[in-house]
Amino acid sequence: MSNEKIIAVPTNIITGFLGVGKTSAILHLLKQKPNHERWAILVNEFGEIGVDASLMQGSLADNNDVYIREVPGGCMCCASGLPMQITLNQLLTEAKPHRLLIEPTGLGHPKEVLQVLSNQYYQEVLSLEKTICLVDARNLNDQRYHQHPTFNQQLEIADIIVGSKLDLYKANEQSQLTDFIQTKALSPEKVDFIEHGQLPLAWLAGKTSFNVSNKSAHKHQPRTTSIAPTPLPKEGYIQATNQGEGFQSIGWRFAPSKQFNRKELHSFLSTIKAVRIKAVFITPEGIFAYNTLDNDLVEIELDECNESRIEIICHDIDESWQDTLLNIVISN
């Protein structure tokens, strides 16, 4: 495998705003991966900590042929795409994949991600296939979504627009998404709906029809260095914050020796008022992932993780959250 030249790797962007179920959709796609193929996943997160890669790896019973790297700390295309390109090059070299899936942050700039992937260096290496945009139609009446530039850009670049979480829709919300797409004069080749992240593998195939312009649609913002790979201090935890696109994030990494009271942890996470919470925690009863949207907290047991991590995306950070988390620690 080490001597293989990397040429025309089929590459899909799975995009969508906060909480639409991108990670769940990718996990479902991984279940459909042909046994003989190696897949690479590049995950981008708004927060500085990086949780999605741990969620994916912990959810995969057998990940020998799935290679996952993450780019935390905001839109991966910023700073002229350098953090993204470094991580992507490392991922391609390690995996020599038969397919590459890219999950930009829900607050990222997918046009610029496509622009980076279309530059001269990657023209031979990657073959850009269908871009899929997930939309939760329940949010179409919220102007924080439908008036957000990133939300609309995600729809504009999509080959396929997918209404996710169909099982949770009210009677008129499915048709509301169809009407919204027509009102915006969008012309995806396909509009469909799914439940529980069940994205069909067949939808990935075929060249993208989006024409990448050389003109950048936004001003790149300077990126700070992510703390995700930083060794933990002697206290056994580290905090990081980020802000942009009208949102804030705060997150923590905890040493694996710190175990959390599962009952108290669940109770605390259920009280947080946030746009999104993603976390992986080590408890005496096992390793658990937490995912919340609209105050609905979901707990899933995982097979493994290296350390406890949490990322909170919100409009206002509560300074008491750190003390509460530390008080839930029952062993060091």
C-alpha contacts under 8 A as a table, 3 or more apart, distances in Angstrom:
res1	aa1	res2	aa2	distance
1	M	4	E	5.47
1	M	96	K	7.16
2	S	96	K	7.95
4	E	96	K	7.26
6	I	9	V	7.05
6	I	92	L	7.65
6	I	96	K	6.35
6	I	125	V	5.71
7	I	124	E	5.79
7	I	125	V	4.42
7	I	126	L	6.50
8	A	123	Q	7.82
8	A	124	E	5.78
8	A	125	V	4.83
8	A	126	L	4.30
8	A	127	S	4.61
9	V	97	P	6.90
9	V	98	H	6.01
9	V	99	R	5.73
9	V	100	L	6.76
9	V	125	V	6.22
9	V	126	L	4.60
9	V	127	S	5.38
10	P	98	H	6.91
10	P	99	R	4.99
10	P	100	L	6.22
10	P	126	L	6.28
10	P	127	S	4.83
10	P	128	L	6.11
10	P	129	E	6.11
11	T	99	R	5.95
11	T	100	L	4.67
11	T	101	L	5.84
11	T	102	I	7.54
11	T	126	L	6.39
11	T	127	S	5.80
11	T	128	L	4.93
11	T	129	E	5.48
11	T	130	K	7.91
12	N	100	L	6.43
12	N	101	L	5.03
12	N	102	I	6.21
12	N	128	L	6.36
12	N	129	E	5.34
12	N	130	K	5.67
12	N	131	T	5.57
12	N	132	I	7.57
12	N	204	L	6.69
13	I	101	L	5.97
13	I	102	I	4.77
13	I	103	E	6.03
13	I	104	P	7.52
13	I	130	K	7.27
13	I	131	T	4.86
13	I	132	I	6.30
14	I	22	K	6.66
14	I	26	I	7.93
14	I	101	L	7.05
14	I	102	I	6.09
14	I	103	E	5.14
14	I	104	P	7.26
14	I	131	T	6.16
14	I	132	I	5.01
14	I	133	C	6.04
14	I	134	L	7.58
15	T	22	K	6.88
15	T	103	E	5.99
15	T	104	P	6.04
15	T	105	T	7.65
15	T	106	G	6.94
15	T	110	P	7.41
15	T	131	T	7.50
15	T	132	I	6.12
15	T	133	C	4.73
15	T	134	L	6.29
15	T	154	Q	6.55
16	G	20	V	6.30
16	G	22	K	6.93
16	G	106	G	5.55
16	G	133	C	5.07
16	G	134	L	4.78
16	G	135	V	6.09
16	G	151	F	7.17
16	G	154	Q	6.22
17	F	20	V	6.15
17	F	105	T	7.75
17	F	106	G	4.08
17	F	107	L	6.49
17	F	134	L	7.60
17	F	135	V	7.09
17	F	145	Y	7.84
17	F	150	T	7.72
17	F	151	F	5.89
17	F	154	Q	7.81
18	L	105	T	7.74
18	L	106	G	4.66
18	L	107	L	7.05
18	L	275	V	7.96
18	L	276	R	7.38
19	G	22	K	7.60
19	G	106	G	7.77
19	G	276	R	6.87
19	G	293	L	6.32
20	V	134	L	6.09
20	V	135	V	5.87
20	V	136	D	5.48
20	V	164	S	6.51
20	V	165	K	7.74
21	G	24	S	5.24
21	G	25	A	6.18
21	G	134	L	7.42
21	G	164	S	7.08
21	G	165	K	7.88
21	G	197	G	6.36
22	K	25	A	5.11
22	K	26	I	6.27
22	K	103	E	7.22
22	K	134	L	6.99
22	K	197	G	7.60
23	T	26	I	5.12
23	T	27	L	6.21
23	T	52	D	7.36
23	T	56	M	7.53
23	T	103	E	7.87
24	S	27	L	5.11
24	S	28	H	6.27
24	S	196	H	7.40
24	S	197	G	5.15
25	A	28	H	5.09
25	A	29	L	6.27
25	A	196	H	7.82
25	A	197	G	4.18
25	A	198	Q	6.06
25	A	199	L	5.67
26	I	29	L	4.93
26	I	30	L	6.20
26	I	197	G	7.83
26	I	199	L	7.86
27	L	30	L	5.04
27	L	31	K	6.53
27	L	56	M	6.90
27	L	59	S	7.95
28	H	31	K	5.20
28	H	32	Q	6.87
28	H	197	G	6.43
28	H	198	Q	5.85
28	H	199	L	6.56
29	L	32	Q	5.20
29	L	33	K	6.53
29	L	198	Q	7.72
29	L	199	L	6.42
29	L	200	P	6.95
29	L	201	L	5.92
30	L	33	K	5.04
32	Q	201	L	6.55
33	K	37	E	6.95
33	K	39	W	7.90
33	K	201	L	7.95
34	P	37	E	5.57
37	E	65	D	6.92
37	E	97	P	7.40
37	E	98	H	5.77
37	E	99	R	7.90
38	R	65	D	4.61
38	R	66	V	5.90
38	R	67	Y	7.78
38	R	95	A	6.85
38	R	96	K	7.37
38	R	97	P	4.90
38	R	98	H	5.43
38	R	99	R	7.01
39	W	65	D	6.29
39	W	66	V	4.95
39	W	67	Y	6.32
39	W	95	A	7.29
39	W	97	P	5.02
39	W	98	H	5.81
39	W	99	R	5.00
39	W	100	L	5.91
39	W	101	L	7.73
40	A	66	V	5.79
40	A	67	Y	4.69
40	A	68	I	5.89
40	A	91	L	6.98
40	A	92	L	7.39
40	A	95	A	6.41
40	A	97	P	5.79
40	A	99	R	6.36
40	A	100	L	4.78
40	A	101	L	6.31
41	I	66	V	7.44
41	I	67	Y	6.11
41	I	68	I	4.71
41	I	69	R	6.37
41	I	100	L	5.88
41	I	101	L	4.89
41	I	102	I	5.89
41	I	103	E	7.67
42	L	68	I	6.04
42	L	69	R	5.13
42	L	70	E	5.61
42	L	71	V	7.48
42	L	88	L	7.01
42	L	91	L	7.85
42	L	100	L	7.61
42	L	101	L	6.32
42	L	102	I	4.78
42	L	103	E	6.25
43	V	52	D	7.02
43	V	53	A	6.83
43	V	68	I	7.46
43	V	69	R	6.26
43	V	70	E	4.50
43	V	71	V	6.13
43	V	102	I	6.05
43	V	103	E	4.89
43	V	104	P	6.29
43	V	105	T	7.68
44	N	70	E	5.63
44	N	71	V	4.68
44	N	72	P	5.61
44	N	73	G	7.98
44	N	74	G	7.38
44	N	75	C	7.06
44	N	76	M	6.18
44	N	102	I	7.90
44	N	103	E	5.97
44	N	104	P	4.76
44	N	105	T	5.03
45	E	48	E	7.39
45	E	50	G	6.32
45	E	52	D	7.62
45	E	70	E	7.56
45	E	71	V	6.40
45	E	72	P	4.64
45	E	73	G	6.19
45	E	74	G	5.90
45	E	75	C	7.34
45	E	104	P	6.95
45	E	105	T	4.72
45	E	106	G	7.83
46	F	72	P	6.23
46	F	73	G	5.27
46	F	74	G	3.95
46	F	75	C	6.54
46	F	105	T	5.64
46	F	106	G	7.54
46	F	107	L	6.66
46	F	108	G	7.60
46	F	242	N	7.61
46	F	249	S	7.46
47	G	50	G	6.57
47	G	72	P	5.94
47	G	73	G	4.97
47	G	74	G	6.23
47	G	241	T	7.02
47	G	242	N	6.08
47	G	249	S	5.58
47	G	250	I	6.84
47	G	251	G	7.01
47	G	311	E	6.42
47	G	312	I	7.81
47	G	313	I	7.46
48	E	72	P	5.02
48	E	73	G	4.09
48	E	74	G	7.35
48	E	226	S	5.43
48	E	227	I	6.40
48	E	228	A	6.69
48	E	240	A	6.12
48	E	241	T	6.59
48	E	242	N	6.65
48	E	250	I	7.82
48	E	251	G	7.04
49	I	72	P	6.37
49	I	73	G	7.40
49	I	226	S	7.14
49	I	227	I	6.37
49	I	228	A	4.99
49	I	240	A	6.93
49	I	251	G	5.85
49	I	252	W	6.55
49	I	253	R	6.88
49	I	309	R	7.21
49	I	310	I	7.40
49	I	311	E	6.61
50	G	53	A	6.96
50	G	54	S	7.93
50	G	70	E	6.92
50	G	71	V	7.50
50	G	72	P	5.26
50	G	73	G	7.95
50	G	228	A	6.16
50	G	309	R	7.79
50	G	311	E	7.54
51	V	54	S	5.44
51	V	55	L	6.32
51	V	278	K	6.66
51	V	279	A	6.33
51	V	280	V	7.17
51	V	309	R	6.34
51	V	310	I	6.74
51	V	311	E	6.98
52	D	55	L	4.91
52	D	56	M	6.14
52	D	70	E	7.80
52	D	278	K	7.77
53	A	56	M	5.15
53	A	57	Q	6.05
53	A	68	I	6.35
53	A	69	R	6.70
53	A	70	E	6.25
54	S	57	Q	5.17
54	S	58	G	5.80
54	S	280	V	7.34
54	S	305	C	6.24
55	L	58	G	5.26
55	L	59	S	6.13
55	L	280	V	6.98
55	L	289	A	6.72
55	L	302	L	7.88
56	M	59	S	5.15
56	M	60	L	6.41
57	Q	60	L	5.37
57	Q	63	N	7.12
57	Q	68	I	7.62
57	Q	304	E	7.77
57	Q	305	C	7.81
58	G	61	A	7.60
58	G	302	L	5.02
58	G	303	D	5.25
58	G	304	E	5.06
58	G	305	C	6.07
59	S	302	L	5.67
59	S	303	D	6.69
60	L	63	N	5.77
60	L	303	D	7.89
61	A	303	D	7.25
62	D	65	D	7.95
63	N	66	V	4.91
63	N	67	Y	7.41
64	N	67	Y	7.77
66	V	95	A	7.95
67	Y	91	L	7.26
67	Y	94	E	8.00
67	Y	95	A	6.17
68	I	91	L	7.56
69	R	87	T	7.03
69	R	88	L	7.91
69	R	91	L	6.60
70	E	87	T	7.55
71	V	76	M	6.30
71	V	83	P	7.13
71	V	84	M	6.54
71	V	87	T	7.17
72	P	76	M	7.65
72	P	226	S	6.29
72	P	228	A	7.36
73	G	76	M	7.79
73	G	223	R	7.25
73	G	224	T	7.29
73	G	225	T	7.71
73	G	226	S	5.84
73	G	242	N	7.02
74	G	105	T	7.11
74	G	107	L	7.59
74	G	108	G	6.87
74	G	223	R	7.68
74	G	242	N	7.72
75	C	78	C	5.83
75	C	104	P	7.21
75	C	105	T	6.42
75	C	107	L	6.97
75	C	108	G	4.42
75	C	109	H	6.48
76	M	81	G	6.30
76	M	83	P	6.65
76	M	84	M	5.27
76	M	104	P	7.18
76	M	105	T	7.99
76	M	108	G	7.22
76	M	113	V	7.36
77	C	80	S	6.13
77	C	81	G	4.02
77	C	82	L	7.36
77	C	83	P	7.69
77	C	84	M	6.27
77	C	108	G	7.99
77	C	109	H	7.29
77	C	112	E	6.10
77	C	113	V	5.44
77	C	116	V	7.13
77	C	220	H	7.78
78	C	81	G	5.18
78	C	82	L	7.55
78	C	220	H	4.83
78	C	221	Q	5.74
78	C	222	P	6.81
78	C	223	R	6.88
79	A	82	L	6.04
79	A	83	P	7.56
79	A	220	H	5.87
79	A	221	Q	6.30
79	A	222	P	5.54
79	A	223	R	6.27
80	S	220	H	6.87
81	G	84	M	5.30
81	G	85	Q	6.02
81	G	113	V	7.82
81	G	116	V	6.56
82	L	85	Q	5.10
82	L	86	I	6.12
83	P	86	I	5.31
83	P	87	T	6.26
84	M	87	T	5.35
84	M	88	L	5.89
85	Q	88	L	4.98
85	Q	89	N	5.89
86	I	89	N	5.30
86	I	90	Q	6.32
87	T	90	Q	5.15
87	T	91	L	6.13
88	L	91	L	5.00
88	L	92	L	6.11
89	N	92	L	5.18
89	N	93	T	6.10
90	Q	93	T	5.19
90	Q	94	E	6.12
91	L	94	E	5.19
91	L	95	A	5.94
92	L	95	A	5.29
92	L	96	K	5.30
92	L	97	P	6.61
93	T	96	K	5.76
97	P	100	L	6.56
104	P	107	L	7.96
104	P	108	G	6.04
104	P	109	H	7.84
104	P	110	P	6.99
104	P	113	V	7.99
105	T	108	G	5.01
106	G	150	T	7.98
107	L	150	T	6.29
107	L	151	F	7.93
107	L	245	E	6.69
108	G	150	T	6.77
109	H	112	E	5.61
109	H	113	V	6.48
109	H	150	T	6.26
109	H	153	Q	7.43
109	H	154	Q	7.76
110	P	113	V	4.86
110	P	114	L	6.16
110	P	153	Q	7.11
110	P	154	Q	6.24
110	P	157	I	7.50
111	K	114	L	5.17
111	K	115	Q	6.18
111	K	153	Q	7.20
111	K	154	Q	7.86
111	K	157	I	6.82
111	K	212	V	7.31
111	K	217	A	7.35
112	E	115	Q	4.72
112	E	116	V	6.23
112	E	216	S	6.48
112	E	217	A	7.17
113	V	116	V	5.23
113	V	117	L	6.31
114	L	117	L	5.00
114	L	118	S	6.05
114	L	212	V	6.77
115	Q	118	S	5.08
115	Q	119	N	6.42
115	Q	212	V	5.91
115	Q	213	S	7.11
115	Q	214	N	6.97
116	V	119	N	5.46
117	L	122	Y	5.89
117	L	123	Q	7.62
117	L	126	L	7.50
117	L	128	L	7.97
118	S	121	Y	7.97
118	S	122	Y	6.06
118	S	123	Q	5.85
118	S	212	V	7.38
119	N	122	Y	5.72
119	N	123	Q	6.26
120	Q	123	Q	5.28
120	Q	124	E	7.87
121	Y	124	E	7.09
121	Y	125	V	7.45
122	Y	125	V	4.82
122	Y	126	L	5.57
123	Q	126	L	5.87
123	Q	127	S	7.28
124	E	127	S	7.59
127	S	207	K	7.60
128	L	207	K	6.06
128	L	208	T	6.04
129	E	204	L	6.72
129	E	205	A	6.32
129	E	206	G	5.32
129	E	207	K	4.13
129	E	208	T	4.66
130	K	158	A	7.69
130	K	159	D	5.73
130	K	160	I	7.21
130	K	203	W	7.41
130	K	204	L	5.42
130	K	205	A	6.39
130	K	206	G	5.98
130	K	207	K	5.80
130	K	208	T	4.57
130	K	209	S	7.75
131	T	157	I	7.18
131	T	158	A	5.13
131	T	159	D	5.29
131	T	160	I	6.55
131	T	204	L	7.76
131	T	208	T	6.40
132	I	158	A	5.47
132	I	159	D	6.09
132	I	160	I	4.92
132	I	161	I	6.01
132	I	162	V	7.18
132	I	204	L	7.94
133	C	154	Q	6.35
133	C	155	L	6.31
133	C	158	A	5.59
133	C	159	D	7.88
133	C	160	I	6.34
133	C	161	I	4.95
133	C	162	V	6.05
134	L	161	I	6.07
134	L	162	V	4.77
134	L	163	G	5.92
134	L	164	S	5.94
135	V	161	I	7.23
135	V	162	V	6.03
135	V	163	G	4.92
135	V	164	S	5.75
136	D	139	N	5.97
136	D	140	L	7.71
136	D	163	G	5.75
136	D	164	S	5.33
136	D	165	K	6.53
137	A	140	L	5.48
137	A	163	G	6.27
137	A	164	S	7.56
137	A	169	Y	7.46
137	A	173	E	5.91
137	A	174	Q	6.66
137	A	176	Q	7.21
137	A	177	L	5.64
138	R	141	N	7.25
138	R	169	Y	6.53
138	R	173	E	6.35
139	N	142	D	5.37
139	N	145	Y	6.57
139	N	146	H	7.72
140	L	143	Q	7.43
140	L	145	Y	6.73
140	L	146	H	5.80
140	L	176	Q	7.90
140	L	177	L	7.39
141	N	146	H	7.35
142	D	145	Y	5.63
142	D	146	H	6.47
143	Q	146	H	5.08
143	Q	147	Q	5.15
143	Q	148	H	7.39
144	R	147	Q	5.93
144	R	148	H	5.92
145	Y	148	H	5.26
145	Y	151	F	6.21
146	H	151	F	6.43
146	H	152	N	6.86
147	Q	151	F	7.45
147	Q	152	N	7.38
148	H	151	F	5.32
148	H	152	N	6.56
149	P	152	N	5.30
149	P	153	Q	6.07
150	T	153	Q	4.94
150	T	154	Q	6.11
151	F	154	Q	5.35
151	F	155	L	6.72
152	N	155	L	5.20
152	N	156	E	6.25
153	Q	156	E	4.96
153	Q	157	I	6.43
154	Q	157	I	5.68
154	Q	158	A	6.47
155	L	158	A	5.34
155	L	161	I	7.05
155	L	186	L	7.61
156	E	186	L	6.53
157	I	210	F	5.98
158	A	161	I	6.18
158	A	188	P	6.29
158	A	210	F	7.55
159	D	188	P	4.94
159	D	189	E	5.74
159	D	190	K	6.90
159	D	208	T	6.41
159	D	209	S	6.64
159	D	210	F	7.33
160	I	188	P	5.59
160	I	189	E	6.10
160	I	190	K	4.86
160	I	191	V	5.89
160	I	192	D	7.82
160	I	203	W	8.00
161	I	188	P	6.70
161	I	190	K	6.43
161	I	191	V	4.90
161	I	192	D	6.59
162	V	191	V	5.83
162	V	192	D	5.02
162	V	193	F	5.22
162	V	194	I	6.96
163	G	166	L	6.60
163	G	174	Q	7.51
163	G	177	L	7.46
163	G	191	V	7.72
163	G	192	D	6.19
163	G	193	F	4.41
163	G	194	I	6.29
164	S	193	F	5.88
164	S	194	I	5.15
164	S	195	E	6.08
164	S	196	H	7.65
164	S	197	G	6.84
165	K	168	L	5.66
165	K	169	Y	7.14
165	K	193	F	7.92
165	K	194	I	6.27
165	K	195	E	4.78
165	K	196	H	6.06
165	K	197	G	7.23
166	L	169	Y	5.36
166	L	174	Q	7.52
166	L	193	F	6.26
166	L	194	I	5.74
166	L	195	E	5.14
167	D	195	E	5.74
167	D	196	H	7.93
169	Y	172	N	7.81
169	Y	173	E	5.82
169	Y	174	Q	6.94
170	K	173	E	5.59
170	K	174	Q	7.84
171	A	174	Q	7.21
172	N	175	S	5.64
172	N	176	Q	6.12
173	E	176	Q	4.78
173	E	177	L	6.46
174	Q	177	L	5.53
174	Q	178	T	6.81
175	S	178	T	5.04
175	S	179	D	6.13
176	Q	179	D	5.08
176	Q	180	F	6.04
177	L	180	F	4.95
177	L	181	I	6.26
178	T	181	I	5.29
178	T	182	Q	6.47
178	T	191	V	7.74
179	D	182	Q	5.12
179	D	183	T	6.09
180	F	183	T	5.04
180	F	184	K	6.20
181	I	184	K	5.24
181	I	185	A	6.37
181	I	186	L	5.49
181	I	187	S	7.79
182	Q	185	A	4.99
182	Q	186	L	6.10
182	Q	187	S	7.88
183	T	186	L	7.71
188	P	191	V	6.87
194	I	197	G	6.45
194	I	198	Q	5.94
194	I	199	L	6.73
195	E	198	Q	5.91
199	L	203	W	7.71
200	P	203	W	5.79
200	P	204	L	7.93
201	L	204	L	5.86
201	L	205	A	7.91
202	A	205	A	5.86
213	S	216	S	7.52
216	S	219	K	7.39
226	S	229	P	7.36
226	S	230	T	7.97
227	I	230	T	5.02
227	I	240	A	7.32
228	A	253	R	7.94
232	L	235	E	7.72
232	L	236	G	5.82
232	L	237	Y	6.01
232	L	238	I	6.49
232	L	253	R	7.91
232	L	254	F	7.75
232	L	255	A	6.98
233	P	236	G	5.65
233	P	237	Y	6.59
233	P	238	I	7.19
234	K	237	Y	7.89
236	G	254	F	5.79
236	G	255	A	5.00
236	G	258	K	7.65
237	Y	252	W	6.78
237	Y	253	R	5.43
237	Y	254	F	4.37
237	Y	255	A	6.11
238	I	252	W	5.53
238	I	253	R	5.44
238	I	254	F	6.85
239	Q	250	I	7.25
239	Q	251	G	5.69
239	Q	252	W	4.48
239	Q	253	R	6.74
240	A	250	I	5.75
240	A	251	G	5.45
240	A	252	W	6.46
241	T	248	Q	7.38
241	T	249	S	5.40
241	T	250	I	4.32
241	T	251	G	6.42
242	N	248	Q	5.75
242	N	249	S	5.08
242	N	250	I	6.56
243	Q	246	G	7.38
243	Q	247	F	5.68
243	Q	248	Q	4.20
243	Q	249	S	6.09
244	G	247	F	5.48
244	G	248	Q	6.51
246	G	315	H	7.52
247	F	313	I	6.85
247	F	314	C	5.94
247	F	315	H	5.31
248	Q	313	I	5.72
248	Q	314	C	5.37
248	Q	315	H	5.70
248	Q	316	D	6.95
248	Q	317	I	7.36
249	S	311	E	6.89
249	S	312	I	5.42
249	S	313	I	4.34
249	S	314	C	6.09
249	S	317	I	7.62
250	I	311	E	5.89
250	I	312	I	5.36
250	I	313	I	6.74
250	I	317	I	7.25
251	G	309	R	7.39
251	G	310	I	5.31
251	G	311	E	4.20
251	G	312	I	6.04
252	W	309	R	5.71
252	W	310	I	5.48
252	W	311	E	6.78
253	R	307	E	7.12
253	R	308	S	5.91
253	R	309	R	4.60
253	R	310	I	6.81
254	F	258	K	6.56
254	F	307	E	6.06
254	F	308	S	5.09
254	F	309	R	6.28
255	A	258	K	5.67
255	A	307	E	5.65
255	A	308	S	6.80
256	P	259	Q	7.15
256	P	282	I	7.09
256	P	306	N	6.50
256	P	307	E	4.52
256	P	308	S	6.45
257	S	331	S	7.05
257	S	332	N	5.01
258	K	282	I	7.49
258	K	308	S	7.98
258	K	329	V	6.20
258	K	330	I	7.30
258	K	331	S	5.46
258	K	332	N	4.52
259	Q	281	F	7.64
259	Q	282	I	5.31
259	Q	283	T	4.82
259	Q	284	P	6.48
259	Q	329	V	5.62
259	Q	330	I	5.87
259	Q	331	S	5.36
259	Q	332	N	6.82
260	F	265	L	6.87
260	F	281	F	7.05
260	F	282	I	6.29
260	F	283	T	4.84
260	F	284	P	7.31
260	F	328	I	5.59
260	F	329	V	4.45
260	F	330	I	5.64
260	F	331	S	7.39
261	N	264	E	5.51
261	N	265	L	5.91
261	N	283	T	6.17
261	N	284	P	7.50
261	N	328	I	5.65
261	N	329	V	6.32
261	N	330	I	6.17
262	R	265	L	5.04
262	R	266	H	6.14
262	R	283	T	5.97
262	R	284	P	7.87
262	R	285	E	7.56
263	K	266	H	5.31
263	K	267	S	6.29
264	E	267	S	5.04
264	E	268	F	6.09
264	E	328	I	6.47
265	L	268	F	5.14
265	L	269	L	6.15
265	L	325	L	7.63
265	L	328	I	6.55
266	H	269	L	5.31
266	H	270	S	6.16
267	S	270	S	5.26
267	S	271	T	6.74
268	F	271	T	5.39
268	F	272	I	6.86
268	F	324	T	7.89
269	L	272	I	5.49
269	L	297	L	7.58
270	S	295	N	6.72
270	S	296	D	7.59
270	S	297	L	6.20
271	T	295	N	7.90
272	I	295	N	7.76
273	K	295	N	7.07
273	K	314	C	7.58
274	A	277	I	6.88
274	A	293	L	7.93
274	A	294	D	7.84
274	A	295	N	7.58
274	A	312	I	6.77
274	A	313	I	6.10
274	A	314	C	4.56
274	A	315	H	7.16
275	V	293	L	6.36
275	V	294	D	6.78
275	V	312	I	7.76
275	V	313	I	5.60
275	V	314	C	4.97
275	V	315	H	7.49
276	R	291	N	7.66
276	R	292	T	5.80
276	R	293	L	5.34
276	R	294	D	7.71
276	R	312	I	5.88
276	R	313	I	5.04
276	R	314	C	6.74
277	I	290	Y	7.42
277	I	291	N	5.68
277	I	292	T	5.16
277	I	293	L	7.07
277	I	310	I	7.33
277	I	311	E	5.82
277	I	312	I	4.60
277	I	313	I	6.36
278	K	289	A	7.58
278	K	290	Y	5.69
278	K	291	N	4.74
278	K	292	T	6.70
278	K	310	I	5.81
278	K	311	E	5.40
278	K	312	I	6.67
279	A	289	A	5.61
279	A	290	Y	5.01
279	A	291	N	6.58
279	A	308	S	7.51
279	A	309	R	5.47
279	A	310	I	4.05
279	A	311	E	6.20
280	V	287	I	7.15
280	V	288	F	5.74
280	V	289	A	4.37
280	V	290	Y	6.26
280	V	305	C	7.61
280	V	307	E	7.80
280	V	308	S	5.31
280	V	309	R	5.26
280	V	310	I	6.36
281	F	287	I	5.77
281	F	288	F	5.46
281	F	289	A	6.44
281	F	307	E	7.28
281	F	308	S	4.39
281	F	309	R	6.41
281	F	310	I	7.92
282	I	286	G	6.20
282	I	287	I	4.62
282	I	288	F	6.63
282	I	305	C	7.91
282	I	307	E	7.06
282	I	308	S	5.79
283	T	286	G	5.23
283	T	287	I	5.93
283	T	288	F	7.56
286	G	301	E	7.24
286	G	302	L	7.83
287	I	301	E	5.84
287	I	302	L	5.44
287	I	303	D	6.91
287	I	304	E	6.54
287	I	305	C	7.24
288	F	299	E	6.47
288	F	300	I	5.52
288	F	301	E	4.40
288	F	302	L	5.53
289	A	299	E	5.67
289	A	300	I	5.13
289	A	301	E	6.18
289	A	302	L	6.60
290	Y	297	L	6.78
290	Y	298	V	5.63
290	Y	299	E	4.78
290	Y	300	I	6.59
291	N	297	L	5.83
291	N	298	V	5.27
291	N	299	E	6.76
292	T	295	N	6.04
292	T	296	D	5.27
292	T	297	L	4.36
292	T	298	V	6.10
293	L	296	D	5.44
293	L	297	L	6.94
302	L	305	C	7.74
305	C	308	S	7.51
314	C	317	I	6.70
318	D	321	W	5.91
319	E	322	Q	6.84
320	S	323	D	5.56
320	S	324	T	6.38
321	W	324	T	5.21
321	W	325	L	6.27
322	Q	325	L	5.18
322	Q	326	L	6.27
323	D	326	L	5.14
323	D	327	N	6.17
324	T	327	N	5.12
324	T	328	I	6.49
325	L	328	I	5.21
325	L	329	V	6.90
326	L	329	V	5.38
327	N	330	I	7.86
329	V	332	N	7.58
